[in-house]
Amino acid sequence: MNRHTAEIVETIIHETIHIADDGSEFSFGHGSNNPKGKKNTAPYLIGALAYLYFTEGRLLTSEELDGF
């Protein structure tokens, strides 16, 4: 597998968010597997935040999150 560790972290977190859908009254999915237009869904957004934390070692401020 030729992927950067940060990309693997992002994917693991993304897929873990889907577990919240199992048996929950809330939906954290994003429909189909096509990523177009889904960057603000929970799996993609939280995965991207994990990637940022892994690569830069920081969390976003509320101001940065608004523009993320």
C-alpha positions in Angstrom: 0.0 0.0 0.0 1.5 3.3 -1.1 -0.3 5.7 1.2 1.0 8.3 3.7 0.2 7.4 7.3 -1.8 10.5 7.7 -4.1 9.4 4.8 -4.6 6.1 6.6 -5.5 7.9 9.8 -8.0 10.0 8.0 -9.6 6.9 6.4 -9.8 5.0 9.8 -11.4 8.0 11.5 -13.8 8.6 8.5 -14.9 4.9 8.6 -15.2 5.0 12.5 -17.7 7.8 12.2 -19.9 5.5 10.2 -20.1 3.2 13.2 -22.2 5.9 15.0 -24.9 5.2 12.4 -25.4 1.6 13.6 -28.4 1.6 15.9 -28.4 5.3 16.4 -31.3 7.7 15.9 -28.8 10.1 14.3 -27.3 9.8 10.8 -23.6 10.5 10.3 -23.4 9.2 6.8 -23.1 10.9 3.4 -25.1 8.8 1.0 -23.2 7.1 -1.8 -19.4 6.6 -1.9 -18.9 9.5 -4.3 -17.0 12.2 -2.3 -18.2 15.1 -4.5 -20.0 17.7 -2.5 -19.6 15.9 0.8 -16.6 17.6 2.5 -18.9 19.0 5.1 -20.5 15.7 6.1 -19.4 14.3 9.5 -17.2 11.4 8.1 -15.3 13.6 5.7 -15.0 16.7 8.0 -13.9 14.7 11.1 -11.5 12.6 9.0 -10.0 15.8 7.6 -9.6 17.2 11.1 -7.8 14.0 12.1 -5.5 14.4 9.1 -4.7 17.9 10.1 -4.0 17.0 13.7 -1.8 14.1 12.7 0.2 16.1 10.2 0.4 19.5 12.0 -0.2 18.4 15.6 -2.9 21.0 16.2 -6.6 21.5 16.4 -8.6 24.2 14.7 -9.8 27.3 16.4 -13.6 28.0 16.1 -12.7 30.8 13.6 -10.7 28.4 11.5 -13.4 25.7 11.7 -16.0 28.2 10.3 -13.8 28.5 7.2 -12.7 24.9 6.9 
